[in-house]
C-alpha cells in the first residue's frame, strides 16, 4: 500500500471505526440480545473513533480521494458529532430500559447516523454531501419513530421522513442544475466555475435549491414548519441527536460550501441571506413565546439559534469561521443539557400511546424542590440559551454580536438584540416554572438514582462545562481560533 | 487581592447560606448578615487606610488599588479591577444596604430562606463587581449577571400585587428591559473596541486604553447613545422607566431596598465612569437632551407619585423623581454638581431604603400596601410613624438631612451651566413636598380605620431604622468625609468634560 493510501486510511479511521461498530453491534445482536452489551459495544466503538480522531490531528490536512477532506474543520466537527452521539447514547440507555420492544437496534441506528455526520463534516464533493446527508437522515427516521406505538413518535418519524424526502429532492435537483452548467461536482471546482459563469440563471437556481435542501435540515424559516412537531413527538434521545449532532454536521457542510463554492459575493445574495437570518431569529423566537410544551419550545428556540448562526455565514469574513465554531460548541453543550434533563425526567420510557416524554411544561413545575441539581442543570441551560453572562451561551452571543458589529451589519445586530429580548421571555418562563412551589398536574420525575447513571453524569458534566466555559472561555476560544485559522 | 475578595465574599457567602439551610432557618440569616458585615468592615478598613483626598494629577485615573490578570487574551480581555473614591463609597453603600436588606427580611422571608439569601448575596456580589470592574467586558458581565438573582428574588418571593399584576410578570418585565438595553451597551462596547482595533491593530477592552480611542463625531454619538440607553433604563430616565414601579411594587422588601438603594446607583455610576469619560464630546453635545429628560423625570415621577394608592409604588415614583436630579447633575459636569450627585445618591439610598423598610414593616402588620386602608396609624403603632416622619422629611430634602446637601449642591453646581433647568427643577421640590406630606397625611394622620393597635417596633427594627436616620442626619450635617473621598474621582470627570467643552467650543 502506498504511503498516501495509508495516510488516507488513517485520516478516515474514525469513520471506519464507527462503521465497524455498526457491524459488530449488528452481529452481537444477531448472536444474543443484550441491551447493556449493545450499548457498551457502541460506546467502546464511538470512544475509539473519538480517540482516533484526536490522534489523527497530528496528520494535518489529508485529502481522501476527491471526495473527502480531513482537515481541522472536519476534525472539529467530528469531535462535536461524536461527543453528542456519546451523550445521546448514555441518555438512550437509561431511557430505553422502560421500553418493552427491541431496544438494541437503537444503537445501530445511532452509530449509523454518527457515521453520516462524520462523512458530512468531511465532504468536499456533492456526492459525499448527498451520501452523508442521507446516511445521517435515514437512521433518524427510525430513531424518531422508535417507540412507534406512541402516536407522537410515529408522527414525528413520518413527518421527518416526508420533509427529508422533499429536502433530498431539492438537493438533487440543485446539484443536477449545478452540474449541468459547470460540469463538476467538487466544491472547489464549483467555486471556480461560479466565479467565471457569474450570475447564470440556471446556476443561481441550482445554488438556491441546494440551499433550500440544507435549510430544511437546519429548520431555517420558511422551511421550519416540521421542527416543533418532530421535536415534540420524538423520543428524548433521538430528539437530542437531531438537535445536536445532526444540526452541527449539516451546518458545517454549509459553512464549507460557503467557504469554497457558494461564495457569491453579489450584494443581493448576501442581502437575501441576511433577510432569511433576520426572519429566522424573529419567527423562531416569536413562535416560541406561546408554547406550553418544553420540547416544542426548545424546537422553536433552536430555529432562532440557527438564525443567529446565519449571521456569521452572511458576513463570511473576519471572525466568521471562529464565530461558527464557538457558537456551535456552546450550542451543542447547552442543548445537550436542556434535552438531557428532558430525557432524564422522561426516563425510563413509559408507554402512553400518545406522547411518551415529559414534554408539557407543567411536568416541570416545582422540579427544584424535588430534584435540585437536575434543576440547576436546566437553569444553567436556559440561562445559556438566553445568552446570560457567566454561561457558555454568552460567549457564543458575544461572538455573534461581534461579527455583526465588525461587518457593520446593523440590521442583523438589531435582530439579534430584539430576538434575544423576546427569547428571554420564554426562557425565563421555563426557569421560573422549575422553581414554583405549586405541585404540577401530572408529575413525572427523574429516577432517584439519576445522578449515578451515565446519562445523569453526562448531563451534570455538560452543565459544569457550560459554566466553566462561561467563566473561563480561553481554552475553547484558543482551540476554535486555531481550527479556524488553519 | 483585596478587590477580588470584595467580589468573592458575597458569592461564597451566598453558597454557604444555601447549604446552611439544612441546619434550620436561622443559620442562613446569620451567615448572610456576617457576610455583609465582613464586606462592610473590609471596605471601611480600606477607607480608613487610604487617602482619597489627594487631587488626581492631570486627567490620569489614580486608582487607590488595582488588580489585574489575563482572562481572554484573544480579545485582550482582562480581569481588571480598580478602586477609587467613587467606587469605594458605592461599595460601602452596597455593604451597608446589603446588611440592612438581610436584617429587614429576617421575619418577612420564611420560605426557602437559604435560597433567598443566595440570591440576595449574589445580587450584591454582582453590584460590587460592577463598581470595581474597569475592563469593559467584565463590567458588562457583572452588569448583566446581577439581573438573574434579582429576577428570582422578585419572581419567587415577591408579593402578588393588586389588579392582576403578577410578580412573575413584573420580574420578567424588569429582566427584559434591562437585558435588552444591556445588549445595546454590548454593541456599543464592541463598536468601540473595533474602532480601537482599526486604529491600533489590537483588541482591548481595557478602560484606560479605550479612553483615547480616536472617534469621529457620528460614531461617538451612536456609541454614546448605546451606553446611555443601557444606563437610562436602569436609572431610570422617564421614557424607559416602565419596569420600575412594577418591580418595586412586587418585590420583597429586601429586593426593593437593593433595587432603590444600589441597583439604580449602578446606572449613575456607569454614566460617571464610562459614558462621560469615554465620549466626552458626544456627551457634552447630548447634555441638554439629558438634562431635559432629567427635568421631565422630576416632574413625571413627582406627579405620578401624588396619584398612587400603593405605598411602594408611590415610593418607586419618588425614586424616578430623585434620579432626575441625579441625571441633571451628571450632565451639568461641574465639580460641585458632580459632588452633589454623589451626595444625593448616598442620601437617596438611605431615605429610599428607609421608606421601603417602613412600608415592609407596615405590610407585615397590616397585610396591605393600599393607602386607602391605612390612616390614623400615628397612635396605633408605637415608634414607626416617628421614623416615617424622619424619612419623609429626608425625602423632601429638608435642610439638615443628606438629601438637602445633595440636591442643593446639584442645583448650585448646575446653575452656572443651565440656569433655566435649575429654575424649573426647583419647582419640582415643591411637588416633592406635596407627595411627602401626602404619605404622612394618608398613612399616619387622619381618622383611624379601626381602633385596634398593632405591635410596636421590636429591637431589631428600632436599631435598623435608628441607624439609617443617624446616617441621614450625619451626612446632612457633616458631608465632608463623603465629599473628600469622591473629590479625586469627580475632578477627573470634571476635567474630561471641561476639555471636551473647550474643544467643541474651540471648533465652533
Interface residues (C-beta under 8 A of the other chain):
Chain A: X383 X388 X389 X390 X394 X398 X401 X402 X405 X406 X413 X416 X417 X418 X420 X421 X424 X425 X428 X429 X432 X435 X436 X437 X472 X473 X474 X477 X478 X481
Chain B: X71 X72 X73 X74 X111 X140 X141 X142 X144 X145 X147 X148 X151 X152 X155 X156 X168 X171 X172 X175 X176 X179 X180 X183 X184 X186 X187 X190 X191 X194
